[in-house]
Amino acid sequence: MTGKVETSTPPNTPVPIGPYNHIAKVGPFITIGGTAGVDPATDKLAGPDVHAQTTQILKSFAVMLASVGSDLGHVLHINVFLAAMSDFERMNEAYIAAMGEHRPARTVIGVRELPKPGVLLTMNLTAVTRG
C-alpha cells in the first residue's frame, strides 16, 4: 500500500512530551504512539492509581481515534507498558470497562521506568478506520 503518512495530535488530548505527534495514519491504518494517563484539561495525571490512569488513556484514545474516523471497536492491537506488574488486575478492570466486549490483540510489558514522574503505565495501539 502506498500513500501519504498523515500525522496529528488532536485538541483535547494530552500534549506529547517528546518530538512526535500522537497519531500516524496511512490509508485505513492508524497508529497511536505512547500515551500516558494525563488529563488534557489540566495537563496533570488523571489520578495516582493505575485504574484512573488506564481510564484516561483509553478516553484519550477514543478522542484521537474519532479524529481520524475510527473508534475503540476498530483497534487491532494494544501495547501496555506497565511499571508494576502488581497493577495488572486493576489495569485490566479499567481496560475491560472501556473496551467492552471488543478484545483486540494485546501485549503487556513490564518496564523499569517511564519518562514522566508518577506515570504508572503508557499504551500505544494500532487500529483501522471505520468502514
All heavy atoms as an XYZ file, in Angstrom:
964
protein
N       0.844     -1.171      0.000
C       0.000      0.000      0.000
C       0.889      1.234      0.000
O       1.853      1.311      0.737
C      -0.915     -0.008      1.226
C      -1.641      1.293      1.440
S      -2.763      1.272      2.829
C      -4.200      0.657      1.997
N       0.553      2.164     -0.837
C       1.276      3.426     -0.850
C       0.332      4.527     -0.420
O      -0.880      4.397     -0.490
C       1.827      3.739     -2.256
O       0.736      3.838     -3.162
C       2.797      2.672     -2.709
N       0.885      5.593     -0.005
C       0.067      6.728      0.416
C       0.862      7.633      1.313
O       1.909      7.264      1.839
N       0.347      8.815      1.478
C       0.991      9.803      2.322
C       0.694      9.508      3.789
O      -0.431      9.214      4.146
C       0.461     11.187      1.953
C       1.111     12.316      2.703
C       0.554     13.645      2.216
C       1.288     14.812      2.773
N       1.173     15.094      4.141
N       1.712      9.596      4.607
C       1.531      9.438      6.046
C       1.068     10.775      6.608
O       1.720     11.802      6.429
C       2.831      8.986      6.735
C       2.644      8.923      8.253
C       3.294      7.646      6.193
N      -0.079     10.755      7.266
C      -0.623     11.942      7.915
C      -0.373     11.818      9.405
O      -0.631     10.769      9.992
C      -2.120     12.035      7.652
C      -2.503     12.074      6.182
C      -3.999     11.871      5.971
O      -4.798     12.264      6.847
O      -4.349     11.303      4.924
N       0.119     12.869     10.022
C       0.353     12.850     11.467
C      -0.427     13.989     12.117
O      -0.668     15.026     11.510
C       1.846     12.994     11.804
O       2.334     14.224     11.296
C       2.653     11.834     11.238
N      -0.837     13.757     13.362
C      -1.594     14.785     14.077
C      -1.607     14.507     15.573
O      -1.379     13.390     16.017
C      -3.033     14.852     13.567
O      -3.713     13.637     13.821
N      -1.884     15.552     16.315
C      -2.220     15.467     17.738
C      -3.466     16.320     17.899
O      -3.395     17.543     17.839
C      -1.084     15.977     18.628
O       0.045     15.110     18.481
C      -1.498     15.993     20.097
N      -4.638     15.675     18.029
C      -5.878     16.443     18.083
C      -6.016     17.264     19.363
O      -5.409     16.947     20.385
C      -6.977     15.382     18.027
C      -6.317     14.065     18.000
C      -4.845     14.247     18.077
N      -6.838     18.327     19.299
C      -7.145     19.067     20.531
C      -7.833     18.133     21.534
O      -8.350     17.090     21.159
C      -8.128     20.146     20.059
C      -8.122     20.121     18.581
C      -7.545     18.809     18.135
N      -7.825     18.526     22.772
C      -8.467     17.754     23.850
C      -7.829     16.396     24.068
O      -8.491     15.440     24.480
C      -9.974     17.608     23.612
C     -10.652     18.949     23.503
O     -10.367     19.853     24.279
N     -11.519     19.091     22.528
N      -6.522     16.309     23.762
C      -5.743     15.117     24.075
C      -4.450     15.587     24.740
O      -4.062     16.747     24.582
C      -5.424     14.278     22.815
O      -4.652     15.051     21.895
C      -6.698     13.781     22.146
N      -3.789     14.715     25.478
C      -2.542     15.128     26.137
C      -1.501     15.605     25.119
O      -1.411     15.082     24.015
C      -2.060     13.857     26.839
C      -3.274     13.005     26.967
C      -4.136     13.334     25.788
N      -0.728     16.582     25.506
C       0.356     17.074     24.660
C       1.519     16.084     24.759
O       1.914     15.707     25.864
C       0.793     18.483     25.126
C       1.994     18.974     24.343
C      -0.369     19.457     25.028
N       2.051     15.636     23.630
C       3.198     14.719     23.691
C       4.366     15.357     24.451
O       4.585     16.571     24.353
C       3.566     14.513     22.217
C       2.324     14.822     21.461
C       1.644     15.908     22.253
N       5.113     14.545     25.185
C       6.235     15.084     25.953
C       7.541     15.022     25.159
O       8.584     15.382     25.655
C       6.396     14.376     27.319
C       6.718     12.897     27.139
C       5.168     14.586     28.170
C       7.121     12.204     28.440
N       7.470     14.573     23.930
C       8.655     14.498     23.079
C       8.360     15.030     21.692
O       7.257     15.535     21.425
N       9.318     14.896     20.781
C       9.170     15.428     19.430
C       8.397     14.478     18.509
O       8.959     13.862     17.599
C      10.622     15.598     18.973
C      11.349     14.507     19.691
C      10.659     14.372     21.023
N       7.113     14.344     18.750
C       6.275     13.461     17.938
C       4.821     13.896     18.015
O       4.436     14.661     18.887
C       6.401     11.996     18.403
C       5.953     11.751     19.832
C       4.656     11.345     20.110
C       6.827     11.913     20.900
C       4.229     11.126     21.416
C       6.419     11.693     22.204
C       5.121     11.296     22.452
O       4.715     11.088     23.741
N       4.022     13.418     17.081
C       2.567     13.541     17.132
C       2.027     12.225     17.663
O       2.656     11.176     17.511
C       1.999     13.787     15.725
C       2.118     15.227     15.313
O       1.509     16.092     15.923
N       2.909     15.498     14.286
N       0.856     12.269     18.256
C       0.265     11.033     18.759
C      -0.147     10.090     17.629
O       0.008      8.879     17.743
C      -0.961     11.317     19.635
C      -0.616     11.673     21.037
N       0.073     10.852     21.887
C      -0.876     12.791     21.758
C       0.238     11.431     23.052
N      -0.340     12.623     23.003
N      -0.703     10.631     16.555
C      -1.313      9.802     15.520
C      -0.488      9.814     14.243
O      -0.043     10.872     13.795
C      -2.729     10.305     15.184
C      -3.615     10.306     16.429
C      -3.360      9.462     14.077
C      -4.940     11.031     16.230
N      -0.327      8.625     13.656
C       0.187      8.492     12.298
C      -0.816      7.618     11.561
O      -1.232      6.562     12.059
C       1.573      7.868     12.283
N      -1.233      8.075     10.366
C      -2.250      7.354      9.596
C      -1.809      7.290      8.143
O      -1.351      8.277      7.583
C      -3.589      8.084      9.705
C      -4.726      7.456      8.934
C      -5.994      8.288      9.099
C      -7.133      7.744      8.286
N      -6.954      7.886      6.845
N      -1.973      6.113      7.556
C      -1.785      5.954      6.124
C      -2.902      5.033      5.629
O      -3.111      3.953      6.180
C      -0.376      5.416      5.757
C      -0.123      4.036      6.297
C      -0.138      5.483      4.260
N      -3.657      5.506      4.649
C      -4.820      4.746      4.198
C      -5.722      4.470      5.384
O      -5.985      5.363      6.189
N      -6.176      3.216      5.531
C      -7.064      2.894      6.648
C      -6.322      2.547      7.947
O      -6.955      2.286      8.960
C      -7.827      1.673      6.136
C      -6.844      0.989      5.245
C      -6.072      2.111      4.575
N      -4.998      2.558      7.920
C      -4.218      2.120      9.080
C      -3.809      3.290      9.953
O      -3.327      4.317      9.470
C      -2.983      1.335      8.630
C      -3.348      0.078      7.910
C      -3.324      0.037      6.523
C      -3.755     -1.044      8.603
C      -3.687     -1.114      5.839
C      -4.127     -2.202      7.933
C      -4.095     -2.233      6.543
N      -3.987      3.105     11.263
C      -3.736      4.147     12.257
C      -2.822      3.577     13.333
O      -3.040      2.459     13.812
C      -5.055      4.578     12.938
C      -6.072      5.047     11.909
C      -4.804      5.623     14.017
C      -7.511      4.977     12.412
N      -1.820      4.350     13.718
C      -1.060      4.024     14.923
C      -1.141      5.231     15.853
O      -1.159      6.379     15.402
C       0.419      3.694     14.645
O       1.051      4.818     14.066
C       0.550      2.490     13.734
N      -1.226      4.947     17.113
C      -1.172      5.995     18.138
C       0.002      5.659     19.033
O       0.100      4.551     19.563
C      -2.484      6.091     18.943
C      -3.631      6.497     18.016
C      -2.323      7.087     20.091
C      -4.978      6.616     18.696
N       0.894      6.624     19.173
C       2.106      6.423     19.955
C       1.853      6.412     21.451
O       0.720      6.560     21.922
N       2.924      6.255     22.188
C       2.855      6.152     23.635
C       2.057      7.270     24.276
O       2.341      8.446     24.065
N       1.058      6.887     25.047
C       0.151      7.834     25.685
C       0.051      7.497     27.168
O      -0.148      6.341     27.534
C      -1.243      7.761     25.024
O      -1.105      8.032     23.631
C      -2.200      8.760     25.645
N       0.201      8.510     27.991
C       0.084      8.339     29.446
C      -1.282      8.834     29.900
O      -2.007      9.484     29.152
C       1.200      9.110     30.162
N      -1.620      8.553     31.138
C      -2.922      8.911     31.711
C      -2.988     10.343     32.177
O      -3.301     10.620     33.337
N      -2.710     11.267     31.272
C      -2.711     12.692     31.586
C      -4.042     13.286     31.150
O      -4.477     13.100     30.018
C      -1.536     13.397     30.872
C      -1.600     14.903     31.062
C      -0.207     12.840     31.371
N      -4.671     14.020     32.050
C      -5.918     14.715     31.747
C      -5.566     15.937     30.900
O      -4.848     16.831     31.371
C      -6.601     15.134     33.047
C      -7.922     15.844     32.836
O      -8.167     16.387     31.735
O      -8.712     15.864     33.790
N      -6.051     16.011     29.660
C      -5.671     17.135     28.803
C      -6.187     18.488     29.297
O      -5.616     19.525     28.969
C      -6.275     16.783     27.441
C      -7.336     15.792     27.726
C      -6.927     15.067     28.979
N      -7.219     18.490     30.106
C      -7.764     19.751     30.622
C      -6.840     20.393     31.655
O      -6.800     21.609     31.795
C      -9.145     19.516     31.232
N      -6.092     19.557     32.395
C      -5.237     20.066     33.463
C      -3.752     19.854     33.207
O      -2.920     20.423     33.905
C      -5.586     19.375     34.798
O      -5.284     17.974     34.677
C      -7.058     19.575     35.166
N      -3.424     18.997     32.259
C      -2.047     18.572     31.977
C      -1.412     17.876     33.185
O      -0.207     17.859     33.342
C      -1.189     19.746     31.503
C       0.058     19.269     30.769
O      -0.021     18.249     30.050
O       1.130     19.899     30.930
N      -2.266     17.310     34.025
C      -1.807     16.546     35.198
C      -2.290     15.112     35.068
O      -3.243     14.826     34.338
C      -2.365     17.159     36.481
C      -2.065     18.635     36.643
C      -1.236     18.867     37.866
C      -1.026     20.333     38.119
N       0.140     20.896     37.484
N      -1.660     14.200     35.793
C      -2.117     12.815     35.793
C      -3.572     12.738     36.232
O      -3.992     13.480     37.130
C      -1.251     11.965     36.716
C       0.163     11.693     36.218
C       0.981     10.995     37.294
C       0.143     10.866     34.940
N      -4.321     11.842     35.615
C      -5.746     11.687     35.923
C      -5.965     11.185     37.344
O      -7.048     11.333     37.897
C      -6.400     10.737     34.926
N      -4.967     10.599     37.931
C      -5.055     10.101     39.291
C      -3.765      9.394     39.656
O      -2.943      9.105     38.799
N      -3.610      9.084     40.938
C      -2.372      8.457     41.389
C      -2.351      6.940     41.222
O      -1.348      6.304     41.503
C      -2.333      8.827     42.876
C      -3.788      8.872     43.257
C      -4.496      9.423     42.043
N      -3.479      6.367     40.756
C      -3.554      4.910     40.667
C      -3.686      4.451     39.221
O      -4.087      5.207     38.338
C      -4.723      4.377     41.510
C      -6.055      4.882     40.998
O      -6.449      6.013     41.358
O      -6.691      4.150     40.220
N      -3.368      3.200     38.985
C      -3.337      2.650     37.629
C      -4.728      2.605     37.000
O      -4.869      2.752     35.791
C      -2.641      1.273     37.607
C      -3.548      0.173     38.168
C      -2.141      0.922     36.226
N      -5.776      2.426     37.800
C      -7.139      2.386     37.266
C      -7.496      3.733     36.635
O      -7.968      3.795     35.494
C      -8.129      2.018     38.370
C      -9.486      1.662     37.872
N     -10.417      2.625     37.534
C     -10.073      0.467     37.633
C     -11.523      2.028     37.114
N     -11.328      0.713     37.167
N      -7.259      4.825     37.347
C      -7.572      6.166     36.836
C      -6.725      6.494     35.613
O      -7.232      7.056     34.631
C      -7.350      7.208     37.928
N      -5.453      6.127     35.636
C      -4.582      6.425     34.508
C      -4.961      5.595     33.274
O      -4.972      6.118     32.152
C      -3.116      6.211     34.881
C      -2.625      7.257     35.871
C      -1.149      7.126     36.212
O      -0.348      6.622     35.433
N      -0.788      7.601     37.408
N      -5.321      4.338     33.464
C      -5.768      3.495     32.341
C      -7.043      4.059     31.738
O      -7.164      4.172     30.512
C      -6.011      2.047     32.821
O      -4.800      1.522     33.380
C      -6.476      1.152     31.683
N      -7.986      4.427     32.588
C      -9.247      5.004     32.114
C      -8.983      6.244     31.271
O      -9.563      6.414     30.191
C     -10.164      5.333     33.304
O     -10.445      4.121     34.011
C     -11.456      5.980     32.857
N      -8.089      7.116     31.727
C      -7.781      8.339     30.991
C      -7.110      8.043     29.654
O      -7.428      8.678     28.645
C      -6.905      9.271     31.822
C      -6.570     10.574     31.109
C      -7.808     11.364     30.735
O      -8.621     11.688     31.586
N      -7.966     11.687     29.458
N      -6.187      7.096     29.638
C      -5.530      6.738     28.374
C      -6.573      6.290     27.354
O      -6.557      6.732     26.198
C      -4.477      5.630     28.581
C      -3.287      6.151     29.388
C      -4.008      5.062     27.233
C      -2.338      5.068     29.876
N      -7.478      5.435     27.759
C      -8.472      4.918     26.821
C      -9.462      6.005     26.399
O      -9.924      6.009     25.255
C      -9.137      3.676     27.393
C      -8.147      2.501     27.502
C      -8.690      1.403     28.396
C      -7.777      1.953     26.139
N      -9.763      6.966     27.278
C     -10.575      8.127     26.879
C      -9.829      8.945     25.828
O     -10.413      9.390     24.838
C     -10.887      9.017     28.089
C     -11.957      8.501     29.004
C     -12.176      9.497     30.148
C     -13.161      8.959     31.150
N     -13.313      9.867     32.308
N      -8.543      9.161     26.050
C      -7.735      9.909     25.078
C      -7.673      9.171     23.752
O      -7.786      9.781     22.682
C      -6.324     10.150     25.623
O      -6.358     11.012     26.744
N      -7.511      7.844     23.800
C      -7.504      7.060     22.565
C      -8.816      7.231     21.808
O      -8.820      7.368     20.590
C      -7.287      5.574     22.860
C      -5.866      5.161     23.132
C      -5.607      3.911     23.661
C      -4.790      5.990     22.856
C      -4.307      3.489     23.903
C      -3.478      5.585     23.101
C      -3.238      4.328     23.626
N      -9.938      7.225     22.524
C     -11.243      7.367     21.861
C     -11.327      8.704     21.122
O     -11.801      8.767     19.981
C     -12.375      7.227     22.880
N     -10.849      9.781     21.748
C     -10.854     11.101     21.105
C      -9.933     11.094     19.887
O     -10.287     11.594     18.813
C     -10.446     12.206     22.114
C     -10.224     13.538     21.425
C     -11.490     12.327     23.214
N      -8.740     10.546     20.048
C      -7.781     10.507     18.941
C      -8.329      9.692     17.772
O      -8.237     10.117     16.614
C      -6.453      9.916     19.417
C      -5.688     10.795     20.376
S      -4.150      9.961     20.853
C      -3.916     10.594     22.495
N      -8.889      8.527     18.070
C      -9.427      7.679     17.005
C     -10.588      8.359     16.289
O     -10.686      8.305     15.056
C      -9.842      6.320     17.572
C      -8.676      5.411     17.972
C      -9.176      4.250     18.828
C      -7.925      4.911     16.751
N     -11.458      9.014     17.026
C     -12.585      9.720     16.408
C     -12.093     10.783     15.431
O     -12.718     11.026     14.393
C     -13.484     10.333     17.480
N     -10.966     11.406     15.743
C     -10.444     12.477     14.888
C      -9.970     11.974     13.524
O      -9.806     12.762     12.605
C      -9.307     13.222     15.594
O      -8.097     12.491     15.545
N      -9.761     10.654     13.404
C      -9.311     10.080     12.127
C     -10.279      9.007     11.625
O      -9.899      8.098     10.877
C      -7.861      9.533     12.221
C      -6.859     10.670     12.325
C      -7.701      8.546     13.369
N     -11.544      9.088     12.051
C     -12.567      8.196     11.515
C     -12.545      6.781     12.042
O     -12.840      5.829     11.312
N     -12.228      6.631     13.318
C     -12.192      5.297     13.913
C     -12.761      5.350     15.332
O     -13.276      6.373     15.775
C     -10.757      4.747     13.912
O     -10.750      3.379     14.251
N     -12.654      4.234     16.037
C     -13.121      4.144     17.418
C     -12.450      2.946     18.080
O     -11.727      2.188     17.427
C     -14.648      4.037     17.489
C     -15.196      2.896     16.663
O     -14.653      1.768     16.716
O     -16.183      3.119     15.940
N     -12.698      2.784     19.365
C     -12.058      1.681     20.106
C     -12.437      0.310     19.555
O     -11.672     -0.642     19.678
C     -12.398      1.774     21.601
C     -11.771      2.951     22.351
C     -12.310      3.015     23.782
C     -10.256      2.879     22.349
N     -13.599      0.185     18.934
C     -14.028     -1.080     18.346
C     -13.252     -1.477     17.105
O     -13.388     -2.596     16.618
N     -12.420     -0.579     16.590
C     -11.612     -0.861     15.401
C     -10.124     -0.994     15.724
O      -9.279     -0.948     14.837
C     -11.850      0.212     14.339
C     -13.179      0.058     13.678
N     -14.349      0.494     14.260
C     -13.518     -0.535     12.515
C     -15.355      0.193     13.459
N     -14.882     -0.432     12.403
N      -9.822     -1.158     17.004
C      -8.441     -1.363     17.434
C      -8.031     -2.795     17.102
O      -8.761     -3.747     17.389
C      -8.288     -1.077     18.941
C      -6.907     -1.487     19.443
C      -8.555      0.391     19.232
N      -6.847     -2.933     16.515
C      -6.306     -4.251     16.185
C      -5.379     -4.780     17.272
O      -5.369     -5.975     17.549
C      -5.511     -4.185     14.869
C      -6.260     -3.700     13.644
C      -5.296     -3.544     12.479
C      -7.389     -4.651     13.306
N      -4.575     -3.889     17.853
C      -3.569     -4.310     18.829
C      -3.242     -3.159     19.764
O      -3.171     -2.012     19.333
C      -2.288     -4.756     18.109
C      -1.270     -5.326     19.039
N      -0.257     -4.559     19.576
C      -1.103     -6.567     19.535
C       0.488     -5.331     20.357
N      -0.011     -6.546     20.356
N      -3.062     -3.487     21.034
C      -2.634     -2.510     22.038
C      -1.406     -3.052     22.758
O      -1.369     -4.232     23.136
C      -3.749     -2.229     23.076
C      -4.928     -1.529     22.422
C      -3.217     -1.403     24.245
C      -6.077     -1.190     23.364
N      -0.407     -2.189     22.940
C       0.729     -2.486     23.811
C       0.532     -1.720     25.102
O       0.191     -0.522     25.072
C       2.054     -2.024     23.189
C       2.501     -2.914     22.061
O       2.506     -4.136     22.179
N       2.871     -2.305     20.947
N       0.753     -2.387     26.220
C       0.679     -1.761     27.541
C       2.063     -1.881     28.165
O       2.617     -2.980     28.239
C      -0.363     -2.463     28.443
C      -0.411     -1.804     29.820
C      -1.733     -2.497     27.789
N       2.610     -0.759     28.596
C       3.902     -0.737     29.269
C       3.613     -0.379     30.721
O       3.265      0.765     31.045
C       4.828      0.291     28.607
C       5.061     -0.018     27.157
C       4.243      0.517     26.177
C       6.077     -0.885     26.776
C       4.436      0.228     24.836
C       6.273     -1.190     25.432
C       5.449     -0.636     24.464
N       3.723     -1.369     31.589
C       3.279     -1.279     32.972
C       4.489     -1.232     33.909
O       5.343     -2.115     33.866
C       2.411     -2.502     33.275
C       1.503     -2.541     34.467
C       0.522     -1.379     34.482
C       0.725     -3.861     34.473
N       4.532     -0.201     34.744
C       5.667     -0.031     35.652
C       5.692     -1.068     36.777
O       6.760     -1.396     37.286
C       5.676      1.379     36.241
N       4.522     -1.582     37.163
C       4.454     -2.587     38.235
C       3.453     -3.667     37.832
O       2.260     -3.392     37.715
C       4.035     -1.947     39.551
N       3.934     -4.872     37.634
C       3.041     -5.962     37.245
C       2.008     -6.261     38.330
O       0.965     -6.837     38.038
C       3.826     -7.225     36.904
C       4.433     -7.159     35.528
S       3.160     -6.959     34.274
C       4.054     -7.412     32.833
N       2.236     -5.778     39.533
C       1.233     -5.946     40.588
C      -0.029     -5.121     40.287
O      -1.071     -5.354     40.878
C       1.814     -5.553     41.949
O       2.259     -4.206     41.925
N       0.064     -4.181     39.346
C      -1.093     -3.386     38.927
C      -1.870     -4.019     37.777
O      -2.840     -3.434     37.284
C      -0.646     -1.980     38.486
C      -0.301     -1.077     39.653
O      -0.826     -1.306     40.766
O       0.478     -0.129     39.441
N      -1.469     -5.203     37.345
C      -2.061     -5.855     36.170
C      -3.583     -6.005     36.289
O      -4.317     -5.657     35.367
C      -1.399     -7.225     35.965
C      -1.843     -7.945     34.733
C      -1.341     -7.603     33.486
C      -2.747     -8.995     34.810
C      -1.737     -8.276     32.338
C      -3.150     -9.676     33.673
C      -2.642     -9.311     32.436
N      -4.076     -6.492     37.402
C      -5.520     -6.718     37.554
C      -6.310     -5.409     37.564
O      -7.358     -5.312     36.933
C      -5.826     -7.548     38.809
C      -5.382     -8.997     38.693
C      -5.948     -9.713     37.459
O      -7.134     -9.521     37.117
O      -5.182    -10.460     36.822
N      -5.812     -4.395     38.265
C      -6.515     -3.098     38.298
C      -6.509     -2.453     36.915
O      -7.482     -1.832     36.505
C      -5.886     -2.159     39.327
C      -6.158     -2.538     40.749
C      -7.596     -2.313     41.179
N      -7.887     -0.884     41.285
C      -9.099     -0.366     41.136
N     -10.130     -1.119     40.869
N      -9.284      0.939     41.234
N      -5.421     -2.591     36.189
C      -5.369     -2.089     34.821
C      -6.410     -2.813     33.981
O      -7.154     -2.206     33.216
C      -3.964     -2.283     34.238
C      -3.790     -1.834     32.794
S      -4.220     -3.070     31.526
C      -3.041     -4.363     31.866
N      -6.498     -4.132     34.129
C      -7.475     -4.916     33.369
C      -8.912     -4.488     33.674
O      -9.751     -4.465     32.770
C      -7.325     -6.406     33.650
C      -6.301     -7.053     32.751
O      -6.044     -6.591     31.644
N      -5.711     -8.132     33.230
N      -9.215     -4.169     34.912
C     -10.571     -3.728     35.270
C     -10.954     -2.475     34.487
O     -12.047     -2.395     33.923
C     -10.672     -3.457     36.770
C     -10.607     -4.709     37.620
C     -10.481     -4.406     39.103
O     -10.635     -3.220     39.513
O     -10.217     -5.356     39.868
N     -10.069     -1.499     34.447
C     -10.345     -0.270     33.703
C     -10.373     -0.535     32.202
O     -11.200      0.020     31.473
C      -9.293      0.789     34.037
N      -9.500     -1.396     31.740
C      -9.421     -1.756     30.314
C     -10.732     -2.398     29.855
O     -11.304     -2.019     28.842
C      -8.240     -2.711     30.124
C      -8.005     -3.174     28.712
C      -7.176     -2.443     27.866
C      -8.573     -4.345     28.224
C      -6.942     -2.866     26.567
C      -8.343     -4.769     26.933
C      -7.523     -4.024     26.111
O      -7.286     -4.450     24.822
N     -11.231     -3.353     30.612
C     -12.484     -4.046     30.268
C     -13.651     -3.055     30.277
O     -14.508     -3.087     29.400
C     -12.730     -5.228     31.227
C     -11.718     -6.342     30.934
C     -14.161     -5.743     31.123
C     -11.638     -7.405     32.023
N     -13.681     -2.154     31.263
C     -14.761     -1.170     31.337
C     -14.783     -0.290     30.089
O     -15.855      0.049     29.587
C     -14.615     -0.317     32.596
N     -13.627      0.067     29.576
C     -13.561      0.938     28.403
C     -13.742      0.188     27.091
O     -14.369      0.694     26.164
C     -12.224      1.684     28.380
N     -13.213     -1.016     27.002
C     -13.208     -1.749     25.731
C     -14.465     -2.581     25.524
O     -14.718     -3.049     24.409
C     -11.973     -2.655     25.637
C     -10.645     -1.918     25.624
S     -10.438     -0.773     24.249
C     -10.266     -1.917     22.882
N     -15.258     -2.800     26.570
C     -16.463     -3.599     26.415
C     -16.122     -5.013     25.983
O     -15.176     -5.616     26.483
N     -16.867     -5.536     25.027
C     -16.662     -6.906     24.552
C     -15.550     -7.023     23.512
O     -15.154     -8.117     23.138
C     -17.963     -7.461     23.964
C     -19.068     -7.624     24.996
C     -18.683     -8.597     26.108
O     -18.155     -9.683     25.804
O     -18.900     -8.250     27.281
N     -15.068     -5.888     23.005
C     -14.004     -5.919     21.986
C     -12.691     -6.350     22.637
O     -12.277     -5.774     23.642
C     -13.868     -4.547     21.334
C     -12.845     -4.498     20.239
N     -12.874     -5.355     19.164
C     -11.772     -3.703     20.057
C     -11.859     -5.089     18.362
N     -11.183     -4.080     18.887
N     -12.084     -7.362     22.101
C     -10.829     -7.900     22.646
C      -9.762     -7.958     21.555
O      -9.481     -9.003     20.997
C     -11.038     -9.299     23.230
C     -11.984     -9.363     24.413
C     -11.350     -8.729     25.644
N     -12.206     -8.874     26.795
C     -13.072     -7.969     27.203
N     -13.222     -6.855     26.539
N     -13.813     -8.156     28.265
N      -9.126     -6.805     21.244
C      -8.049     -6.848     20.257
C      -6.839     -7.589     20.823
O      -6.761     -7.828     22.033
C      -7.727     -5.374     20.034
C      -8.132     -4.697     21.305
C      -9.320     -5.484     21.803
N      -5.911     -7.916     19.951
C      -4.648     -8.493     20.412
C      -4.007     -7.484     21.373
O      -4.202     -6.274     21.239
C      -3.734     -8.765     19.226
N      -3.264     -7.996     22.351
C      -2.673     -7.091     23.337
C      -1.391     -7.696     23.875
O      -1.274     -8.908     24.034
C      -3.655     -6.850     24.487
C      -3.196     -5.752     25.431
C      -4.166     -5.539     26.557
N      -3.895     -6.498     27.620
C      -4.528     -6.520     28.785
N      -5.485     -5.649     29.031
N      -4.231     -7.407     29.696
N      -0.443     -6.837     24.157
C       0.806     -7.226     24.794
C       0.987     -6.354     26.020
O       0.798     -5.141     25.949
C       1.994     -7.001     23.829
O       1.752     -7.709     22.618
C       3.300     -7.471     24.445
N       1.332     -6.964     27.161
C       1.635     -6.206     28.375
C       3.095     -6.455     28.715
O       3.524     -7.607     28.842
C       0.730     -6.617     29.557
C       1.105     -5.838     30.816
C      -0.734     -6.414     29.211
N       3.838     -5.370     28.829
C       5.276     -5.449     29.066
C       5.593     -4.724     30.363
O       5.177     -3.564     30.550
C       6.043     -4.788     27.903
C       5.693     -5.481     26.581
C       7.550     -4.796     28.147
C       6.041     -4.678     25.357
N       6.305     -5.381     31.262
C       6.761     -4.733     32.485
C       7.989     -3.892     32.170
O       8.905     -4.353     31.496
N       7.968     -2.654     32.628
C       9.094     -1.758     32.384
C       9.646     -1.244     33.701
O       8.946     -1.204     34.707
C       8.693     -0.567     31.474
C       8.284     -1.054     30.097
C       7.589      0.270     32.085
N      10.890     -0.861     33.667
C      11.542     -0.392     34.883
C      11.143      1.031     35.242
O      10.978      1.371     36.412
C      13.050     -0.492     34.702
C      13.803     -0.190     35.941
C      15.253     -0.522     35.805
N      15.976      0.354     36.694
C      17.172      0.794     36.488
N      17.813      0.440     35.409
N      17.740      1.573     37.342
N      11.026      1.886     34.238
C      10.613      3.257     34.498
C       9.986      3.853     33.242
O      10.163      3.340     32.145
C      11.776      4.124     34.976
C      12.900      4.266     33.995
C      14.060      5.078     34.566
O      13.815      6.079     35.277
O      15.207      4.708     34.283
N       9.246      4.938     33.448
C       8.582      5.653     32.357
C       9.032      7.104     32.406
O       9.497      7.584     33.445
C       7.060      5.500     32.482
C       6.593      4.057     32.253
C       5.203      3.826     32.822
C       6.635      3.718     30.775
N       8.893      7.844     31.295
C       9.546      9.147     31.214
C       8.959     10.297     32.026
O       9.590     11.329     32.156
C       9.491      9.482     29.720
C       8.404      8.663     29.170
C       8.319      7.438     30.026
N       7.783     10.140     32.585
C       7.177     11.244     33.352
C       6.939     10.777     34.783
O       6.354      9.711     34.996
C       5.863     11.676     32.682
C       5.234     12.896     33.288
C       4.090     13.408     32.424
C       3.490     14.611     33.095
N       2.903     15.545     32.174
N       7.340     11.540     35.782
C       7.140     11.130     37.184
C       5.672     10.852     37.498
O       4.786     11.594     37.076
C       7.648     12.332     37.987
C       8.594     13.034     37.068
C       8.033     12.835     35.684
N       5.431      9.760     38.213
C       4.077      9.392     38.625
C       3.304      8.566     37.616
O       2.249      8.031     37.937
N       3.816      8.459     36.397
C       3.137      7.664     35.366
C       3.334      6.186     35.684
O       4.459      5.725     35.859
C       3.670      8.008     33.956
C       3.157      7.031     32.924
C       3.287      9.424     33.582
N       2.226      5.453     35.769
C       2.266      4.035     36.119
C       2.199      3.131     34.899
O       2.521      1.948     34.988
C       1.119      3.712     37.072
C       1.123      4.525     38.370
C      -0.118      4.210     39.193
C       2.391      4.259     39.167
N       1.760      3.689     33.763
C       1.708      2.914     32.525
C       1.575      3.854     31.343
O       1.154      4.998     31.487
C       0.539      1.923     32.520
C      -0.862      2.468     32.259
C      -1.773      1.329     31.824
C      -1.448      3.163     33.452
N       1.965      3.356     30.199
C       1.663      4.008     28.931
C       1.126      2.929     28.001
O       1.329      1.731     28.236
C       2.875      4.696     28.270
O       3.862      3.718     27.961
C       3.474      5.757     29.175
N       0.424      3.359     26.968
C      -0.105      2.430     25.969
C       0.102      3.045     24.592
O       0.152      4.259     24.440
C      -1.600      2.204     26.169
C      -1.997      1.514     27.429
S      -3.812      1.258     27.385
C      -4.075      0.685     29.035
N       0.191      2.160     23.597
C       0.096      2.587     22.208
C      -0.770      1.573     21.485
O      -1.081      0.503     22.032
C       1.459      2.770     21.555
C       2.270      1.507     21.468
O       1.760      0.399     21.475
N       3.570      1.656     21.366
N      -1.225      1.915     20.280
C      -2.131      0.989     19.591
C      -2.023      1.088     18.083
O      -1.461      2.038     17.538
C      -3.586      1.216     20.034
C      -4.291      2.535     19.723
C      -4.682      2.676     18.261
C      -5.542      2.644     20.571
N      -2.594      0.094     17.452
C      -2.782      0.045     16.008
C      -4.261     -0.198     15.766
O      -4.877     -1.044     16.433
C      -1.968     -1.104     15.373
O      -0.597     -0.930     15.714
C      -2.124     -1.128     13.862
N      -4.846      0.550     14.829
C      -6.276      0.436     14.535
C      -6.485      0.645     13.035
O      -5.542      0.936     12.295
C      -7.059      1.479     15.325
N      -7.726      0.489     12.617
C      -8.131      0.798     11.247
C      -9.320      1.747     11.308
O     -10.007      1.845     12.326
C      -8.503     -0.470     10.445
C      -7.276     -1.352     10.217
C      -9.616     -1.256     11.115
N      -9.571      2.415     10.190
C     -10.696      3.326     10.128
C     -11.997      2.518     10.035
O     -11.984      1.333      9.654
C     -10.597      4.273      8.924
O     -10.419      3.503      7.742
C      -9.433      5.238      9.084
N     -13.114      3.161     10.365
C     -14.424      2.525     10.222
C     -14.732      2.379      8.731
O     -14.371      3.237      7.945
C     -15.519      3.375     10.874
C     -15.445      3.399     12.386
C     -16.635      4.156     12.981
N     -16.586      5.569     12.685
C     -16.089      6.499     13.505
N     -15.593      6.152     14.667
N     -16.107      7.770     13.151
N     -15.477      1.325      8.409
C     -15.948      1.185      7.018
C     -15.019      0.555      6.148
O     -14.405     -0.067      5.611
